[in-house]
Amino acid sequence: MATNYRILFLAVILFLFGCSSSKEHLSTKTYDIVKYTVVNNTQYSLSVIRKNVEWGNWVSKPISTIQPYGRDSFSTKGTLTAGTEGNVEYSIYKGSFDVYWSLSHWGSVKNDLSINDPHELYNIYRVKDASNTYTVYVNEKNAAKKYNVLIMSDPQPFRLNTSSNNPNKDRSEWESFNAVVSSSIKKLKNDKNFAFGIVNGDITEFGRRDSRESFDEIYTSRLSSTLFIGLGNHDYANNVGDCTTTGEPSSDGCALSAVWDMNDRINEYKKMNMEVFSAYFDENKKTGSLAYSWDYGDMHYVQLQNYPTYTTTLSPTFGADTKIKSSLSWLEKDLQSAANRGKTIILNFHDAKDHFIKKSSQDELNKFKQLLEKYKVIVIFVGHTHSAGKSDLYGIPLYNSGALFQGDYLVATVDGKCIQVSRYNGSSGNPKFIEQFSSICGK
């Protein structure tokens, strides 16, 4: 008899355990996870004021800041004995909003979106995408599409326009002069409030790490704005087979250093969670052009690095080669996608009329011209010549930002689908206005 009771007791325990396991599986898989995506369709950043989970656990936490025209997702999950409840509160320019959710263990759902918008600047609403999956859209009612972009090129540490300059050694001299130029940009930023900056190549003179460190110290850190970087011939092309660097004794060492630093920067841009960002480089295969693009307002910006058709193969001392490919095929797909979104297109690269023209085939040049015309590229920004001003490339307005080591830079004022470019020089420490070019509008 005692044996029968023991068998019955074990059967009951196993039954209850099986039910418990089944319940946990059902709870986790069917209704115990809540996911939110927040889409920031404004020119302002969203900052998390408070994030809290009363019941359950975070599966993925919200990032602290969602950049303009960016997005982020977060989710929570209940436990075996409880559901999930919490909230995330965001601040935005002159307002805030709070996302609240409650999902009981038995499937009872409550969601609330509390909005503090005293100036009635925004249209903020929630959409249910699937079971317990939601998207919050943050839009501007009267989208202020006017903003300023800082356009630069050719800092080239440690190069200076002096007869005694040694670009290999004159670090302190270069930093002293460029600190003055950087100061002038900061003064102009107080008035222009740059959305971001673009640097079109020759970040260094020889692709070396210490040069990039000086550039980042003087410009990236001090300007406190996102700088979208591109490479120029001095960063990698000039150094192929001709420059070693610490950690890479290969004659391609300096060029490899520049390429992989660029890859690291692209990975950082990806973390900004912009709504649209694309890049052409496969880290595992070590191949691509390093071209990348992003949307901002009505504009689509493309960074094509040295020039659109540049190719080379870089060989390290150990490991696989890094193969730099032409951007043309990627560019065609990228521009088609941007056109489908109704964006006006702005191109950036380093060298427009020197090596690009001399080293590209006629078929490549014809293809590039065709893309400019088909997708109605509005302007192109370049560097390389150290001569600031305006010309054209295949009938498209071409703006050269001169050279930072001479104090040159441009400011592009964007208003919807229109752009107007102004030229400045900051070698005195103050932003000296040089000239303003006519406004150009896309369709």
N, C-alpha and C positions, 0 to 999 in steps of 0.2 A: 504493500500500500504506500509506504514512504517513498519507494522508488517511483510510483506513478505520480505522486504529488510533485516530486522533483522534475519529472519530465514535463508535467503540465506547467510548472513555474518557468522552466526554461523556454517553453513554447511561447508563453505570454511575453516574456522579455524579448525574445527574438522578433515577435510580431510588432511590439511597440517600437523597437529599434528600427525595424524596417519601415514603419510608418513615419518615424522621425526622419530617417534618411530621405524618404520620398518627399516629405514636406519641405525639407531644406532644399532639395534639388528643385522642387516646384517653385519655391519662394525666390531663389536666386535667379532662376532662368526665366520666369514668366512675368513677375510683377514687382520685384523688390529692388530694381535699379531705376534711378531717375537720371536722365541726361539733359543738360541744357547747352545750347550754343548761343553765344552773344555775338551779333554782327554789328560792327561799328561803321555805319555809312556816313560818318561825319568827318569834318576836318580837325576834330579835337580828339585827344586821347581819353580813354576811359580808365579810371584808376579804382582798384578795389579798396573800399573803405573798411569793409568788414566781411569776413566769411566765417560761417558757423554751422556746425552740424550738431543738432540736439540729440538725434537718434540715428544710429547707423554709422557708417564710415565713408570717408572719401575714397572713391576709386581713382579719380584724377581731380586735382585741385585747380582752381582758376589761376591764371597768371596775374601778376600784380598790375600790369598795364596792357591794355589793348590799343595798339597804335591806330592813328587815323586810317580809315578804310581797311581795318583789319578785323580779325575774328578770333574767338577762343571758345573751347568747350570744356565743361567740367561735369562730373557725375558722382553720385553717391549710391551706396548699397545698404540695404537693411541687414539685420542679423537673423539668426534662427528664431529668436523670440520677439523681435521688434522690427518695425518698418524703418523708414528713413524720413527725417525732417530736418530742414535747415534753411539758410538764406545766404545770399551774396548781395552786398550793397555796393553800387558803383557811383563814383562822382564823375560829372562831366561839366564842362564850362557852364557856369551859372545854373547848375541843377544837379540832380541825382536821381537814382531809381534803385528799387530793391526787388530782388527776385526771391520769392518764397515758395517752398514746396513741402508737401506732407503726403506721405504714402504709407498707409498702415500695413501691418503684417497681413491683414485680410483683404487688402486691395482697395480700401477707401482712399480717394484721391482729393487733394486740395492744392490749388496753385493760386498764387496772388502776385500781381505786378503793381507795386506802389511807385508812383511817379511824382517827383518834386520838380516842377518845371514852371517856376513863377513868371518867367518872361515869355512863355509859350514859344520856345525856340525849336522844340523837337516833336517828332511823331514816333512814340515808342510803343511797340505792341508785341504780343506773344502769339506764335503760331504752333499748333500741335502737329508734329511731323509724323509721329507713330505712337504706339502705346508708351506712355511715360517718357516721351522724347519731344523736346520743345526747342524752338528757336525764338530768341528775342531780337527784334530788329530796332536799331536806333538810327533814325533818319532826321535830317534837318528839314524843318518846314520850309524855310526859305534858304536853301543851301547856299552859303557864302562860298562861292567857288573861286574867289580871288585870293591868291597866295603868291609868295615869292620863293624862288629857288636860287641858291648860290651856285654859280658855275665856275669851276677852276680847272687848271691843268698845270703840269710841268713844275712841281716844286723842286724836284731833282736834287735832293741833298746828296752831296754837300757842294753843289755848284752855285757860283755867284758871278755876277758881271763885273769882276775886277781883274786887272792884269796879273795879279799875283795869286789868284785863286788856285788851290789844289783840291779838286773835287773828291779826292781820296781821303783827305785829312782835315779839311777846314770845317769841322763839326761845330765848334763854338761860334765861329763867324757866321755860318749859315743859320744857326739857331737864333743868334742875336738879330740878324736882319729880318728873318721870317717871323720872329715874335712881334716885330713892329707891324708887319703886314697883317698878321693874325689879329692884332689889337685893332687895326682899322676895320677889319671885317666885323669884330664884336661890336664896335661902335655903330656900324651900319645895321647890324642885326637888331639893335635896340629900336630902330625905326622900322625896319623891313620885316622882322620876325620870320626868318626863313623857315619854311616847312621842312626843308632838307637841303643838302648840298650834293653836288656831283663833281668828281675829280677825274678828268679824262686823260689819264695816263702819265707816264714818267713820274711815278711816285718816288722813284729813286734814280740815281745816276748809274748804278751798276747792279741793282737787284739785291743789295745786301741788307741783312737784318738790321744792322745799326742805323742805316739810313731810314728804314721804315719806322724804327722806334723814334727817331727824331721827328719825322713827319707826324706821327700819331701824337707825340707830346705837344708839338707846336700848334697843330691844326685840329686833329680829331678830338683831343681832350679839351682844349681851350675854347673851341667854338660851341661845344655842347649841343651839337646838332648831328643827326644821322648823316654820314657822308657815304654816298654810293661811289665806290672806287672802281676805276678801270686801269688796266696795264698799258704801258707804252713800249716803244722799242728799247728804251734804256732799261726797262725792268726785266725783259727776257730776250727779245730778239737779238739785241746787240751782244748778248752774253753767251749765246749758244757756242759751245766748244771753246770758250775763251775766259772763263771766270770760275774760280773755286771759292768756297765759303766754308765757314766753320761748321763741321758736322757732315759736310759733303765734299770730299776731295775731287770728285769728278769735275771735268772741265765744263760740264753743264750745271755745276753746283749753284751758281748765282741765279740762273734762269729757273731752275727747279725750286729754289727757295721762294722766288717771286710767285711762281704758279701755285704752289701749295698754300702760300699765305693768302692768295686771292681766293682759293677754294675755301679756306677757313672763314674769310669775310663773307662769302656767299652763304655759308652755313649760318652765320650770325644773322644775316638779313632774313633768312627763312624763319628764324625764331621770332621775328617781329610780327608774325601772324597777319601779314597783309592779306587782303581778300584775294588778290591775284598776284602770284609771284611764280616765275618760271626760270629755269636755268639749264644750261647744256654742259654738263660735265658728270661723268660717271667715276666716282672715287674708286670703285672696285676694279674697273677696267682701265683706269687711269687714262681716259680719253674724253675728248670734247673740246669745245672752244672757250669755255668759261663765260660765254655770253649769258646775260640774264636780263630779266625785264620785270616791271611792276606797274600797277595802275595807281594813279593818284587823282581823284576827282574825275574830270572828263578826259584826262590825258593818260596815255600809255607811254612809259619811258623804257627805252632799250639801251643796254650797255653792251657794245660789241668789241670791247677791249682794243687791241692794237689797231686792227682794221678787219673788216668782215671776212676776208678770204685768207687771213694769215694761217699758215700751217708750219709745224716743225715737230721734230722728235727729240726728246731730251732723255739722256741715259744716265742713271745714277751709278755709283760704284757697285752697288748690290741691288738686286731686285729688277722688276719690270720697267720698261721704258714708259715715259709719259708722252702721250701723243696729242698734240694740239691740232684740232680739226677746223676746217672752214665753218663759218656760222651760217652760210647761205640757206641750206636746207632747213635748219632749225628756225632761222629768221622768217622764212616764208610761212611756216606753220604758226609762228608766234604772231605775226602781223595779221594773218587771217582770223585768228582767234580774237585779237583786239578789235578788228573791224566788226566782227560779229557782235561784240559788246558795245559797239557804237563809239569807240574811243578815238580820239585824235592822237596821232603818233609823233613822238619825238625820238630821234636817234642820237646816240652818243658813241663816239670812238675816238681814237687818238690821232691817227694819221690819215688825212683825206686825200692829199694830192701828191704825196711823195712815193713811198714804197707801195701803198695801195694801188696806185695807178701803174707803177713800173713793174710790179711783181705779180699782178693778177692777169689772168688770160682775158682775151677780149670777150669770150663767152661769159666769164664770171662778171666782168664789168657790165655787160649787157643785161645779165640776170639781175644784178643789183639795181640798175637803172629801172628795169621793169617793175621791181618790187616797190621802189620809191613812187613810181607813177600809179601803180595799181592800188596801193593802199594809202595814197595821198599823204605821204609823210610831210609834216608841216615845216619842220626845221631840223637841222643837224648841228650838234655841238662837237667841236674837236679842239685839239691843241697842236703840239709837235713843232710848229714853226716859230714859237715865241713871239709872234706878231699878232696882237689882238685886233679884231676888226670883223667885218662882214664881207663875204663874197657869195659864191654859189657853187653847188655841185650838181650837175645834171639838171639845172634849173631850180633846185631846192635851196632856199636860204641857208648859208653855211656860216656859223658864228665861231670864231676862234677866240679862246679865252686868254691867249697870250701865255705868260709864265708867272707862276707865283714867285719864283726867285727874282723876278723883276718887279713884283708888286701888283701884277695884273689880275683882274677877275671880272666876271660878268654877273649881273643880276637879271633873272628872267621873271617878269611879272605875268602871272597866268590869271586870266579871267574867263572862266568857262572853257571854251574851245579856242580862245585867243591868247596870244603871247606877245609881249613886248620886251625887248632886250636892251639893257643899259650897260655901259662900260665904265669901269672904275679902276683907279690905281691907288694902292695903299702904302706905297714905299715911304711916305712921310709919317705914317702912324695914324693919319686921318683918311677917310674914304673920299678921295678926290673924284668927282664926277667928270667923265671925259666926254661922253656922247650918248645919245639915245637913238635907237633905230625905230623904224616904223612898225606899228603893230601888225601882226599876221594872224588870220583866223582860219581854223579848220571848218569843215562842214558837218 
